[in-house]
Structures are given as C-alpha cells and as structure tokens.
Amino acid sequence: MRNGPPGHGVLVLGGSGSGKSQWAEHLASTCRQPVLYLATGDATLADMDWQQRLQRHRRRRPASWQTHECGAALPEALAAAETAPLRLVDALSSWVGTLLELEESAWHARVEQLLTCIPPQQGCTVLVSDEVSWGVVPALASGYCFRERLARLNRRVAQRCQNHWLVVAGRAVDLTRWSQPVPDPQP
C-alpha cells in the first residue's frame, strides 16, 4: 500500500469470494502498524454458512489485531477509533445489509455520519465492500434497495479515498493507477 498523508483512505472492492478481504488484510499487514479490525457482519445470525464464513475470517486475523464487532454502529466505531493508526472495515456491504429497514431519510443520515469518518483525521482506514453492480437487476424490492444503496455508497466512499483496489478471482488490480474517475454530471 502506498503511504499516504495523514488521513488516508483505501477502498477494496470485489465480488463475493473474490479475495477482497484477504487483500485488505494483506495491505493492512504490510503497514506494520497496530490494526483495529471493525467487523460489520451480524455475528448472531443462525445461518450455518454465515457462521462458517465468520470463523474463516476470524482464523485469518493475526492475534495481535484488535477486533471490534460493531455491526450497524460502524460510524460510531470509526469515530471512537479516530486515533487508531490503522482501521480495517470489513465490510461496507454487511453494514448496508444491517440497515435495509431504514427509511430513505434515516439511511442518508447514517451515510453522512459514516462519510465524516472517511478519510480519518490521522492514520489509515482500509474499507472492504462488495461490487454488486455487475449482477442482474434483483427481482425483489429488498434486493434492489440493497444494490442501489451499496452502489451509491461505494461511489461516495471512493471519492474520499486516495487508493482504490478491485479484486477479481484472487487477483488485485490497482484502480488508482489504472483508471480515471467518472466525472459527476453537471446539475
């Protein structure tokens, strides 16, 4: 990971099972800083596959990393950890999933709360998120809401980050180096 100025953000995008979390963990480990791992997934879900996935993630983390399972309280956790040298958020997509029931105005307020923490005042925040815009249009309203909210959140977070990565099939591509930002449309 390139060293950035104080208040540095890194966004790691990829599909489910692409290796995006592993890449983010690799980036964090190369910094040789204490890591605060902020997990947004709901650890209370009874789904066996989900629990196995959480266990795989937990086993991969070095014992020296501090972990905070913050769930929907991600903005509060980031604000409380503003002095941590390196924060790794896994993942924005799980965070969006925990807040699907919110009305649009409440959702936008939560997004604004989150964005005030990115980039941090000091140190680095690595944010992991799913890239969902390549799939089919979901048939259910909840799926459509999730896809649209996450896609818009990813774009807003990307605007605040200095480094951007895309992970596909276990391969990481440096988007900052090999891409151009899409211009915002004029009002």
N, C-alpha and C positions, 0 to 999 in steps of 0.2 A: 504494500500500500504506500503510495506516495505520501510523504509527510506534508501535512497541510498546516495552515496557520492556526492559531488558537481558534476554537470554534469551528471544527471541521466535521462535515457530514459525508457519509459514504452510503450509497443505496445499492443493494444487491438484489436483483430481480431474477426470477426464473420460474419455471413451471413446477408442479408438484413432483417430487422425486428427482429433480434436476441436479441436485448437489449444492443448491444455493446456500443452505445453512452451513454446510461443510466449508464452502468457500469463505463465507463471512467469518467463521471460526478460525480459518487459516489466516485471513487478513488480520484479525484481532491478535492472534498468537505471534505474528511477526513484529508487532509493535513493542513487545517486551514491556508492557505496562500492565498494572493490575486491571483486570476485566470485571465489570459488573454486567452479568447476563440477565436481561429483562425478558422473561418468558410471558407471552400473552395468551397462550393456549389455555383452555379450561381443563385443569388437571382433575376436575371432579366428574367429568363425563364417564359414563359406564361403558362406552363403546370400547370393545377389546382391541380393535385395530388402532384406535387413537391412543390408548394406553401403551401399546407396544411401541408406537412411534415416539411418544414422550420418553419412554425408557431408553430407546436408542439415542435420542438427543442427550439425555442426562449422562449416559455412559461415555459419550464422546467428549464431554466437557472436562477440562483439566480440574483436578481437585482444588487448585489454587484460585479458581474463578469463583467469585461470589455470585450466587443466583438469587434472583427475586422473581417469584411467580406473581406478576402484577395483574394479569388478565385485563379487564376493561379499564383499570386505573393506570394505564400507560402514561398519559400526560403528567399525572401526579408523581409517578415513579421517576420519570425523567427530570422533572423539576426538583425533586428531592435529591437526585443524584448529580446535580449540576457541577459538583466539584470532583466527581469521579474522573480519572484520567481517560478511561475508555469504557463506553457503554455499548453493548451489543443487544439490539432489539430483535427478537425472533418470535413472531413476525407481525407485520402490519396487517396481513390478511386475516390472521386469527383475531386481531383486535377489532377489525371491521365486523367479523362474524359475531363477536360478542355484543355488538351494538346495533344489529339489524332492526331491532324493535323500536329504535328511537324514531320519532317524527323528524322530518327534514330540518326544522329549525334547531332542534336539540342536537342532531347529528352535526350540522355545520358549526355549532358552538364547540362541540368536542374536537372537531378537526382544527379549529382555530387555536384551541388550547394546546393541542399537540404541536402544531406548527411553530408556536412561540418557543418551543424547546429545541428546534432544529434550524440551524446548527446550534450546538451548545455554546455557552459563553466561553468555555475553555475545554480542552481535551477533544476527544473524537467520539462520534456516535456512528456506529455501523447499523444500518437498518435493513432487515430482510423482508421481502414481500413477494407475493406471487404475481406473475404476469398473467392475467386472466383474459386479456383482450383478444387472444388468438383463437379462442374456442367459439362454439356455436352460440347463438342467442338463446339464453335459457328460456325454457317453456314456462317456468313458474315465476311469479312476481318476486318472490324472495330471492331467487337466483339472479334475476335481472337486477334487483336492487343491490345485491352484493357485488356483482360485476361492475356496475356503474359507479358505485361508491368507491370501490377499490381502485378502479382505473383512474378516476379523478384524483384520489388521494395520492397515488403513485406519481402522477404528473406534478402535483403541488410539492410533494416531498423532493422530487428530483430537482426542481427549481432551486431548492435550498441547499442541496448537496454539492460538494465540489468534485466528488468521484462517483462514477456510476459503472456498475458491472451487470452483465447479463450472463446467466449460467444456463446452458442447454446441454443435456446428455453428458453431464460431468465435465463440460468444457467452459471455462470462464473467458468472456470477451470484455475487454476494457472499452466501455461505451464512451467514456470521456475522450479517449484518444481517437476512436474511430467513428465518431458521429458528430452531428450538428444538432443544436436544439431546434425544435419546431417553433417558428415564430407564433406568438399569440395573435389572434385575429384582431384587427382594429375595430373599436366599437362603432 
